[in-house]
Structures are given as structure tokens and as C-alpha cells.
Amino acid sequence: MKIVLLQILIRDDDNFMANFHMASIKKYSNINSNGHIFGGWILSQMDSAGGVEAIRRVGGPVATVAIEPMKFHAPINVGDWMSVYTDITKVGTTSLTIHIEVTVLSRETE
């Protein structure tokens, strides 16, 4: 199994825009019968990226309380590069709302 994780802060004119996490998917046990990555694995990567963003903000332990409905737009294949972008959109007294977006670079387009 090889999963490569990177974390990069993206800035534009010193204004924080998004936190970037990237994973290379190379574990065949995470694929379904169609040869696509399980949606649950993708969701877990999104949750992990959101957790990193929340921990960076609060400086301590955090937990995911809720996930809004989401939609998968296209399948992800083994070997594709999945990028996860996070951005804190709301800060409450005891909670954070974090927007999480996934993009994929297909190995077939390289």
C-alpha cells in the first residue's frame, strides 16, 4: 500500500484561501467491483482533511459532529491523484463549519 499525503497552504496576496491535501491512491483493497475507489474511503479522506484544518484552528482535539449531504460527480480510479481542499466558512463558540472539496487528476490524462 502506498498513500502519499501532502499538505500545502494556498495563499493569495497574504489572504488565506484554502488548505490543500493530496493523496495518491494505490491500494487495491479500496476498490469496488467496477474498479472505482469506494466512496467511503473518499469520505474518510475528506473527514481527515477537515480534521486537520479544525485542529490547526483550535489547537486541540476535535470531532466531526455532522456531514451535510454530498454528491459524487465522477468515479475515482486506483492511481488517480485526489486533491482535497478545505476552507473554514463559519466559526462559532463551540463549532466550526468547514467547506471540503475534492478534485481528481486522472492518471489517463497525464
Secondary structure, DSSP 8 states (H G I E B T S, - for coil): --EEEEEEEEEETTEEEEEEEEEEE--GGGB-TTSBB-HHHHHHHHHHHHHHHHHHHHSS-------------S--BTT-EEEEEEEEEEE-SS-EEEEEEEEEE-GGG-
